């Protein structure tokens, strides 16, 4: 019998909490991994929309320390990953360069993984297509000493797997190659799912995601992530919140983008999505408030055009008003 899993139920499945507690970017972390906690650190772009590498390195170490309760970034990596792991980092590059994880921020995570004992050539950056990676600024690399970077490019298992309400072929990179996974997303809305942050990112590893968008993607997001290929390998969720988008998603829409200036991480994928949803919801409310303010200023400016202090101007508009009333009475 098919079981419908809600996101709340998925939280209990993976050990997450229904509500996320947000930890700041300090070293106040308690000992051990923190389920239900999303750790954040300031991370902003300069006037040229660039993030300094040193700042990204410090922010990444800070959020991993907070998320795991470790003494430093390398120790956080050792707590989550083994030197023998092949670590796959699933990027969300649908938004192109303007709304994807920034290469400099991803590099900060790769450097920490290496510092924690994971060989650089055992790290794979991937997306559903190589084209999307290149559009977001990630050069394709297959082989060599550095981290690999390539799309799954329709390389799926031949046999579909059932998980709850879904039946899908998973990317072989996830089902067979990688032994540990990281979801590296952005903070943005989704016109059907509501939020596209860490969990929805895994739609990019199945061959038929278009089939699973009914009912606000419920329970399909949960069903994808609870499959053992993901559930048993997913160790960390990282969200690049240098900029965020509160409407028009999942594709990039300039009118919905706003500077957030935050990097976030959690070992609890449900808590990470809940945090992102709260950020997006606040962005929508702020956008409405700003829009109403601009509308009020627009009406004020329009009215000021007629407040000239000239008696002739006022007499003209009085005459126009009288003519309008007479026209209404006559017709």
C-alpha positions as CSV (number, residue, x, y, z in Angstrom):
1,X,0.0,0.0,0.0
2,X,1.3,3.5,-0.9
3,X,2.2,5.7,2.1
4,X,1.9,9.4,1.7
5,X,4.8,11.1,3.4
6,X,4.5,14.8,4.3
7,X,7.5,16.9,4.9
8,X,6.8,16.8,8.6
9,X,6.9,13.0,8.4
10,X,10.1,13.1,6.4
11,X,11.5,15.2,9.3
12,X,11.0,12.3,11.7
13,X,12.3,9.8,9.1
14,X,15.6,11.6,8.8
15,X,15.8,12.7,12.4
16,X,14.8,16.3,11.7
17,X,12.7,18.6,13.8
18,X,9.4,20.2,12.8
19,X,10.8,23.6,13.6
20,X,14.3,24.8,12.9
21,X,16.4,26.6,15.5
22,X,18.7,29.0,13.8
23,X,22.2,29.2,15.2
24,X,24.4,32.2,14.5
25,X,27.8,32.1,13.0
26,X,29.7,31.7,16.2
27,X,31.7,29.0,17.9
28,X,29.0,28.5,20.5
29,X,28.1,25.1,19.0
30,X,27.2,22.3,21.4
31,X,29.1,19.0,21.1
32,X,27.9,16.7,18.4
33,X,25.7,17.1,15.3
34,X,22.7,19.4,15.8
35,X,19.5,18.1,14.3
36,X,16.9,20.7,13.7
37,X,19.5,23.5,13.7
38,X,20.4,25.7,10.7
39,X,23.6,27.5,11.2
40,X,24.1,30.8,9.3
41,X,27.0,33.1,8.7
42,X,27.2,36.5,7.0
43,X,28.3,36.3,3.3
44,X,27.7,39.2,1.0
45,X,28.9,40.3,-2.5
46,X,30.7,43.5,-3.2
47,X,29.6,46.3,-5.5
48,X,30.8,44.2,-8.5
49,X,28.7,41.2,-7.2
50,X,31.8,39.3,-6.2
51,X,32.5,37.3,-3.0
52,X,36.0,37.3,-1.7
53,X,37.5,33.8,-1.4
54,X,38.8,34.4,2.1
55,X,35.4,35.6,3.3
56,X,33.8,32.5,1.7
57,X,36.3,30.2,3.4
58,X,35.6,31.7,6.8
59,X,31.8,31.6,6.4
60,X,31.9,28.0,5.2
61,X,34.0,26.9,8.2
62,X,31.8,28.7,10.6
63,X,28.5,27.2,9.4
64,X,30.0,23.6,9.4
65,X,31.3,24.1,12.9
66,X,27.9,25.3,14.0
67,X,26.0,22.5,12.2
68,X,28.1,19.7,13.7
69,X,29.3,21.1,17.0
70,X,32.9,20.5,16.0
71,X,36.0,22.5,17.1
72,X,37.0,23.5,13.5
73,X,36.0,23.0,9.9
74,X,38.2,20.0,9.2
75,X,36.9,18.3,12.3
76,X,33.3,18.9,11.1
77,X,34.2,17.2,7.8
78,X,35.8,14.2,9.6
79,X,32.6,13.8,11.6
80,X,30.4,13.6,8.5
81,X,32.7,11.9,5.9
82,X,35.3,9.2,5.6
83,X,38.5,9.4,3.6
84,X,37.3,6.5,1.5
85,X,34.0,8.3,0.6
86,X,33.3,9.5,-2.9
87,X,31.5,12.8,-2.1
88,X,28.9,14.0,-4.6
89,X,27.9,17.7,-4.3
90,X,24.6,18.2,-6.1
91,X,24.4,21.9,-7.3
92,X,21.3,23.8,-8.3
93,X,22.3,25.7,-11.4
94,X,18.9,26.3,-13.0
95,X,19.2,30.1,-12.4
96,X,22.5,30.5,-14.3
97,X,25.2,32.7,-12.9
98,X,22.7,35.1,-11.3
99,X,21.0,32.6,-9.0
100,X,23.2,29.5,-8.5
101,X,25.8,28.5,-5.9
102,X,28.8,30.7,-6.5
103,X,31.9,28.8,-7.6
104,X,34.0,30.6,-5.0
105,X,31.6,29.4,-2.3
106,X,31.6,25.9,-3.6
107,X,35.4,26.0,-3.7
108,X,35.4,26.9,0.0
109,X,33.4,23.7,0.7
110,X,35.7,21.6,-1.5
111,X,38.8,23.0,0.3
112,X,37.3,22.1,3.7
113,X,36.5,18.5,2.5
114,X,40.1,18.2,1.5
115,X,41.3,19.6,4.8
116,X,39.1,17.0,6.5
117,X,40.7,14.1,4.7
118,X,38.7,13.6,1.6
119,X,40.9,13.4,-1.5
120,X,40.2,16.1,-4.0
121,X,39.8,13.6,-6.8
122,X,37.1,11.9,-4.8
123,X,34.8,14.9,-4.9
124,X,32.3,15.3,-7.7
125,X,30.3,18.5,-8.4
126,X,27.3,17.6,-10.4
127,X,24.0,18.8,-11.9
128,X,21.4,17.2,-14.2
129,X,23.3,18.5,-17.2
130,X,26.8,19.7,-18.0
131,X,25.2,22.7,-19.9
132,X,23.6,24.0,-16.7
133,X,26.9,23.7,-14.9
134,X,28.7,25.7,-17.6
135,X,26.0,28.4,-17.6
136,X,26.6,28.8,-13.9
137,X,30.3,29.2,-14.2
138,X,31.5,25.7,-13.5
139,X,34.0,24.3,-16.0
140,X,33.4,20.6,-16.9
141,X,36.2,18.3,-15.6
142,X,36.2,14.5,-16.0
143,X,39.4,13.1,-14.4
144,X,42.6,14.8,-13.3
145,X,43.6,15.6,-9.7
146,X,41.0,18.2,-9.0
147,X,37.4,17.8,-8.1
148,X,35.4,16.3,-11.0
149,X,32.6,18.5,-12.4
150,X,30.0,17.2,-14.8
151,X,26.3,16.6,-15.4
152,X,24.5,13.3,-15.1
153,X,23.4,14.0,-18.7
154,X,20.7,11.3,-18.9
155,X,23.0,8.6,-17.4
156,X,20.3,6.9,-15.4
157,X,19.8,3.4,-14.0
158,X,17.9,1.2,-16.5
159,X,15.5,-0.1,-13.8
160,X,13.1,2.3,-12.1
161,X,12.9,2.3,-8.4
162,X,9.7,2.8,-6.3
163,X,9.7,5.1,-3.3
164,X,6.3,6.0,-1.9
165,X,4.3,7.5,-4.8
166,X,7.2,7.8,-7.2
167,X,8.7,5.4,-9.7
168,X,11.9,6.8,-11.2
169,X,15.3,5.9,-12.6
170,X,18.0,7.5,-10.5
171,X,21.2,8.9,-11.9
172,X,23.9,6.3,-11.7
173,X,26.2,8.8,-10.1
174,X,23.9,8.8,-7.1
175,X,22.8,5.2,-7.1
176,X,26.3,3.7,-7.7
177,X,29.2,6.1,-7.8
178,X,28.8,8.3,-4.7
179,X,28.9,7.0,-1.2
180,X,28.1,10.4,0.5
181,X,26.0,13.3,-0.7
182,X,25.7,17.0,-0.1
183,X,22.9,19.2,-1.4
184,X,24.2,22.6,-2.3
185,X,21.3,24.8,-3.3
186,X,20.2,28.4,-3.2
187,X,17.4,30.2,-1.4
188,X,14.5,30.7,-3.8
189,X,10.8,30.1,-4.2
190,X,9.1,27.6,-6.5
191,X,5.8,28.4,-8.1
192,X,4.5,24.9,-7.4
193,X,6.5,23.5,-4.4
194,X,6.7,26.8,-2.6
195,X,10.4,26.6,-1.9
196,X,13.3,25.2,-3.9
197,X,16.3,25.0,-1.6
198,X,17.8,21.7,-0.4
199,X,15.2,19.0,-0.8
200,X,13.7,20.0,-4.1
201,X,17.3,20.0,-5.5
202,X,17.1,16.2,-5.6
203,X,14.5,16.3,-8.3
204,X,17.6,16.7,-10.5
205,X,18.7,13.1,-10.0
206,X,15.6,11.3,-11.3
207,X,14.7,10.9,-15.0
208,X,11.1,12.1,-14.8
209,X,10.8,15.0,-12.4
210,X,8.1,16.6,-14.6
211,X,5.6,13.9,-13.4
212,X,5.8,14.9,-9.8
213,X,4.7,18.5,-9.5
214,X,1.0,18.0,-8.7
215,X,-0.4,18.9,-5.3
216,X,2.5,21.3,-4.6
217,X,4.9,18.4,-5.1
218,X,3.5,16.7,-2.0
219,X,4.3,13.9,-1.2
220,X,6.8,13.6,-4.1
221,X,9.6,15.7,-2.7
222,X,9.6,13.6,0.4
223,X,9.3,10.4,-1.6
224,X,12.4,11.2,-3.7
225,X,14.5,12.1,-0.7
226,X,13.5,9.1,1.4
227,X,14.8,6.6,-1.1
228,X,17.9,4.9,0.3
229,X,20.0,6.2,-2.6
230,X,19.6,9.7,-1.0
231,X,18.4,9.1,2.6
232,X,21.3,6.9,3.5
233,X,24.0,9.0,1.8
234,X,22.8,12.6,2.5
235,X,25.1,14.1,5.1
236,X,24.8,17.9,4.7
237,X,22.7,20.7,3.1
238,X,24.4,24.0,2.2
239,X,22.5,27.0,0.9
240,X,24.1,29.9,-0.8
241,X,22.0,32.9,0.3
242,X,24.2,35.7,-0.9
243,X,21.2,36.6,-3.0
244,X,17.7,35.1,-2.7
245,X,14.5,35.1,-4.7
246,X,11.0,35.4,-3.3
247,X,8.8,35.1,-6.4
248,X,9.0,33.9,-10.0
249,X,11.0,30.8,-9.2
250,X,12.4,28.3,-9.8
251,X,13.9,30.1,-12.8
252,X,15.7,33.4,-12.3
253,X,13.5,36.5,-12.2
254,X,15.1,39.8,-11.5
255,X,12.0,41.3,-10.0
256,X,12.0,38.7,-7.2
257,X,15.7,38.8,-6.3
258,X,16.9,40.6,-3.2
259,X,20.3,40.6,-1.3
260,X,20.2,38.3,1.6
261,X,23.9,38.1,2.6
262,X,23.8,34.7,4.3
263,X,25.4,31.3,4.0
264,X,23.5,28.5,5.7
265,X,24.2,24.8,6.5
266,X,22.5,22.0,8.3
267,X,22.8,18.3,8.7
268,X,18.9,18.3,8.8
269,X,17.6,18.8,5.3
270,X,14.0,19.5,6.5
271,X,15.2,22.2,8.9
272,X,17.2,23.8,6.1
273,X,14.1,23.9,3.8
274,X,12.0,25.3,6.7
275,X,14.6,28.1,7.3
276,X,14.6,28.9,3.5
277,X,10.8,29.0,3.4
278,X,10.8,31.5,6.3
279,X,13.3,33.7,4.5
280,X,11.3,33.6,1.3
281,X,8.1,34.3,3.1
282,X,9.6,37.3,4.8
283,X,10.9,38.5,1.4
284,X,7.4,38.4,0.0
285,X,6.0,40.3,2.9
286,X,8.7,43.0,2.6
287,X,8.1,43.2,-1.1
288,X,4.4,43.8,-0.6
289,X,5.1,46.4,2.0
290,X,7.6,48.2,-0.2
291,X,5.3,47.9,-3.2
292,X,2.4,49.6,-1.2
293,X,4.8,52.3,-0.1
294,X,5.9,53.0,-3.6
295,X,2.3,53.0,-4.7
296,X,1.4,55.5,-2.0
297,X,4.3,57.7,-3.0
298,X,3.2,57.5,-6.6
299,X,-0.3,58.7,-5.7
300,X,1.3,61.5,-3.7
301,X,3.5,62.6,-6.6
302,X,0.5,62.5,-8.9
303,X,-1.6,64.6,-6.6
304,X,1.3,67.1,-6.1
305,X,1.1,67.9,-9.8
306,X,-2.2,69.6,-9.2
307,X,-1.2,71.4,-6.0
308,X,0.4,74.4,-7.7
309,X,-1.0,77.2,-5.6
310,X,-2.4,78.8,-8.8
311,X,-6.1,79.8,-8.5
312,X,-6.4,79.4,-12.3
313,X,-5.3,75.7,-12.1
314,X,-7.8,75.0,-9.3
315,X,-10.6,76.7,-11.3
316,X,-9.8,74.6,-14.3
317,X,-10.1,71.3,-12.5
318,X,-13.3,72.5,-10.8
319,X,-14.8,73.3,-14.2
320,X,-13.8,69.9,-15.5
321,X,-15.4,68.2,-12.4
322,X,-18.6,70.1,-13.0
323,X,-18.7,69.1,-16.7
324,X,-18.2,65.4,-15.8
325,X,-21.1,65.6,-13.3
326,X,-23.4,67.2,-15.9
327,X,-22.4,64.6,-18.5
328,X,-23.3,61.8,-16.0
329,X,-26.7,63.4,-15.3
330,X,-27.5,64.0,-19.0
331,X,-26.6,60.5,-20.2
